[in-house]
Amino acid sequence: MAKAISLTDDILAAPAPPPRASAKPAKEAPPAEPRPPTVPLQIRIGAGDLKAIKRAALEADQTVSDFMLACFHAYMKR
């Protein structure tokens, strides 16, 4: 239990700090664009290729699914 303190004029005159729940978050994320509905797709791939794909997706700051979809679209444009 909290220890009792004596109430002085200085303590009573001090402004109350705002509640933490009302504070704005440090960074506000931009609103996400709505995505179309998706369906799962599974492929079998070698461990070395999988590691290379994951690394390339990470360097492109994308998920593996988004990276592979971008690769597919680039291939189809050729």
Backbone bond lengths (Angstrom), bond angles and torsions (degrees), N, CA, C in turn:
res aa  C-N    CA-C-N  psi(-1)  N-CA   C-N-CA  omega(-1)  CA-C   N-CA-C  phi
1 M - - - 1.431 - - 1.525 108.06 -
2 A 1.328 116.70 146.93 1.452 121.80 -179.00 1.520 110.33 -69.22
3 K 1.326 113.71 146.52 1.460 119.86 179.28 1.525 109.32 -79.27
4 A 1.322 116.92 137.81 1.461 122.23 -179.55 1.525 109.83 -72.28
5 I 1.345 116.54 142.05 1.463 121.06 176.19 1.519 108.15 -120.64
6 S 1.310 115.35 156.70 1.460 118.24 177.97 1.522 108.88 -83.42
7 L 1.327 116.05 137.97 1.451 121.67 -178.77 1.524 109.73 -88.21
8 T 1.323 115.41 115.90 1.462 120.68 177.50 1.517 108.11 -107.96
9 D 1.337 116.02 170.43 1.469 120.26 178.51 1.529 111.43 -61.87
10 D 1.350 117.48 -36.18 1.467 120.66 179.90 1.532 110.80 -64.53
11 I 1.308 115.89 -42.42 1.464 119.23 -179.27 1.527 110.34 -68.26
12 L 1.313 117.38 -41.02 1.459 120.74 -179.11 1.527 112.02 -69.49
13 A 1.340 118.67 -28.41 1.459 121.88 -178.57 1.531 112.11 -84.69
14 A 1.313 118.87 -16.17 1.467 121.74 -178.07 1.527 109.94 -67.58
15 P 1.357 116.54 138.85 1.469 118.36 178.85 1.532 110.38 -70.21
16 A 1.298 114.98 145.49 1.466 120.21 179.23 1.530 109.01 -76.53
17 P 1.332 117.85 137.30 1.460 119.12 177.39 1.525 110.19 -68.33
18 P 1.341 117.43 148.78 1.470 118.83 179.88 1.529 110.05 -68.52
19 P 1.314 117.04 149.37 1.465 119.43 178.31 1.526 110.52 -63.10
20 R 1.329 116.59 144.61 1.465 120.82 -177.56 1.521 111.92 -67.22
21 A 1.315 117.33 -27.32 1.461 120.20 -178.49 1.521 111.66 -67.93
22 S 1.336 117.62 -24.21 1.457 120.00 -178.73 1.519 112.21 -87.24
23 A 1.324 118.55 -7.08 1.456 121.24 -179.61 1.522 110.03 -72.25
24 K 1.348 116.58 145.48 1.457 121.14 178.32 1.524 109.49 -74.45
25 P 1.307 117.68 148.32 1.465 119.24 176.09 1.530 110.15 -65.74
26 A 1.332 115.97 156.90 1.458 120.84 -177.18 1.521 111.14 -59.57
27 K 1.323 117.91 -46.06 1.460 121.83 179.14 1.514 108.29 -127.09
28 E 1.321 115.17 134.31 1.448 119.17 175.57 1.518 107.60 -99.98
29 A 1.308 116.65 123.19 1.452 121.10 -179.61 1.526 108.98 -73.75
30 P 1.335 116.56 142.50 1.467 117.99 176.49 1.518 109.65 -66.35
31 P 1.306 117.15 151.58 1.467 118.95 -178.76 1.528 109.60 -62.47
32 A 1.310 115.38 134.89 1.463 120.89 -178.73 1.521 109.67 -76.15
33 E 1.342 114.57 142.02 1.456 119.07 176.89 1.527 108.49 -75.04
34 P 1.318 117.47 140.17 1.461 118.49 179.46 1.530 109.69 -65.76
35 R 1.315 115.60 136.23 1.468 120.86 179.75 1.516 109.38 -99.48
36 P 1.324 115.54 147.18 1.467 117.02 175.54 1.525 109.64 -70.00
37 P 1.314 117.64 159.58 1.464 119.63 178.81 1.530 110.22 -60.15
38 T 1.307 116.41 144.67 1.460 120.86 -178.26 1.521 110.30 -121.10
39 V 1.319 114.57 159.75 1.459 121.84 175.13 1.520 107.62 -127.28
40 P 1.321 118.40 148.73 1.460 120.24 -178.25 1.527 112.01 -71.93
41 L 1.331 115.60 149.68 1.455 122.93 174.91 1.516 107.01 -137.87
42 Q 1.320 116.73 130.23 1.461 120.01 179.85 1.511 109.30 -117.21
43 I 1.345 116.20 140.29 1.457 122.18 174.43 1.519 108.09 -134.12
44 R 1.302 116.04 157.84 1.460 121.41 175.58 1.518 106.42 -106.34
45 I 1.324 116.40 129.57 1.456 121.60 -174.82 1.524 108.39 -143.94
46 G 1.317 116.40 150.39 1.457 120.73 -179.74 1.522 112.11 -66.96
47 A 1.336 115.81 155.45 1.467 121.01 -176.56 1.528 111.55 -61.62
48 G 1.336 117.49 -39.11 1.468 120.53 -180.00 1.513 112.17 -65.68
49 D 1.349 116.40 -42.76 1.465 120.00 178.22 1.523 111.01 -66.73
50 L 1.312 116.58 -39.21 1.457 120.39 179.09 1.524 110.84 -61.06
51 K 1.330 116.00 -43.93 1.462 120.17 179.55 1.532 110.64 -62.90
52 A 1.330 116.91 -40.27 1.467 120.93 179.05 1.524 111.20 -66.12
53 I 1.333 116.83 -40.05 1.468 120.46 178.97 1.520 110.50 -65.67
54 K 1.331 116.98 -44.05 1.471 119.94 178.99 1.526 111.14 -62.17
55 R 1.337 116.15 -41.45 1.469 119.90 179.80 1.531 110.42 -65.02
56 A 1.335 117.60 -43.12 1.465 121.23 179.66 1.527 111.01 -64.63
57 A 1.328 117.24 -39.79 1.468 120.58 178.01 1.519 110.67 -65.46
58 L 1.321 116.52 -39.40 1.459 120.35 178.97 1.521 110.83 -65.11
59 E 1.330 117.04 -42.63 1.467 120.85 179.06 1.528 111.73 -66.20
60 A 1.338 116.82 -29.83 1.465 121.37 177.99 1.523 111.46 -85.92
61 D 1.343 117.22 1.15 1.466 123.10 -179.10 1.526 110.84 56.14
62 Q 1.341 115.40 47.12 1.455 121.96 179.30 1.518 109.24 -132.25
63 T 1.320 114.97 163.62 1.458 118.68 170.82 1.526 107.30 -76.79
64 V 1.315 116.46 163.05 1.466 120.28 178.61 1.533 109.04 -61.73
65 S 1.313 117.95 -40.88 1.471 120.97 179.85 1.523 111.18 -62.20
66 D 1.330 117.52 -46.86 1.465 120.66 179.52 1.524 110.94 -64.47
67 F 1.333 116.94 -39.06 1.457 120.96 179.47 1.528 110.60 -64.48
68 M 1.328 116.97 -46.46 1.460 119.84 -179.65 1.525 111.50 -65.83
69 L 1.326 117.52 -35.28 1.457 120.75 177.38 1.526 110.24 -66.26
70 A 1.342 117.19 -40.50 1.464 121.15 177.07 1.531 110.66 -64.02
71 C 1.325 116.67 -39.43 1.468 120.60 176.82 1.524 110.60 -63.24
72 F 1.312 117.47 -42.33 1.467 121.50 178.84 1.518 110.77 -61.38
73 H 1.339 117.22 -46.23 1.475 120.82 -179.23 1.531 110.36 -64.32
74 A 1.334 117.07 -40.39 1.468 119.95 178.13 1.526 110.67 -63.42
75 Y 1.325 117.18 -39.46 1.465 121.99 178.87 1.528 110.39 -65.19
76 M 1.330 116.13 -42.03 1.469 119.50 -177.17 1.528 111.74 -70.08
77 K 1.331 118.82 -25.21 1.467 121.43 178.95 1.527 111.49 -73.77
78 R 1.334 117.58 -21.47 1.466 120.36 -179.00 1.494 111.60 -69.07
